Amino acid sequence: MNRRRWDSEELIIAFSLYCQMPFGKIHQRNPVIVDVSRQINRTPSALAMKMLNFASLDPEIIKSGRSGLGNASAKDEEIWNEFHNDWDRAVEKAQELLGDTLVEPAEPEDYSSEDVKMEIKVRRKQHFFRKAILSGYKEACYISGLNHPRFLIASHIKPWSLDQKNRLNPRNGLCLSVLYDRAFDLGLITVTTDYKVEVSDRLREEATDPFSKDNLHSIHGKKITLPEKFLPSRAFLSFHNHNIFQN
């Protein structure tokens, strides 16, 4: 019996799902995979296997000793490249296909205004970025290990306002607790290109209370926990080191 080929739209959905899910949760019993598989008329097993095909293209997964299924097709590689070449456009296309399956429900009730429609579109894209970042770091702050989602932020390395092309690129993101996200945004801490935390002299001089010493001064020189996928780009980190970090 001939198996139905995966078309481009199905592959976009599968890769979008791969981006937003920790590697260890990619299996046929995952309720999200079950739900999405019904939408595209595939079995949960087939969708999970396709997501693992994408994992075989992921250099971070390969470096970790895992290899996915290892039989990605030329079409899989084409979709991989489509996302990496233009995250904004590819994510928008994926969300049009997926609908609200992976979108948080809190949205305005009045959908008639063009401003509201634009706000919803931006919010959905931000939600994708958050899911992609948190899934890569196994939903824990890379400095402290804090894993309560309400205290976690998907931080942009190169700010949202400065680089439209890479707003949704998961390699432009870090998973941080609220405290460290604020310090990172203000340039009071940074992450070097060898993935170590650096605390600014200014912060160490101004914040001398016991809490700051225990939770901010102490992280200077600490090696961050690297994500299982979407390793932070050294180019983006270098930008933060030289243009935002206050040292």
Secondary structure, DSSP 4 states (H G I P E B T S, - for coil): -PPPPPPHHHHHHHHHHHHTS-GGG-STT-HHHHHHHHHTT--HHHHHHHHHHHHTT-HHHHHTT--TTS---HHHHHHHHHHHH-HHHHHHHHHHHHTTTTS-S---S---SHHHHHHHHHHHHHHHHHHHHHHHTTTS-TTT----GGGEEEEESS-TTT-GGGSS-GGGEEEEEHHHHHHHHTTSEEE-TTSBEEE-HHHHHH--SHHHHHHTGGGTTPBPPPPSSSPPPHHHHHHHHHHT---
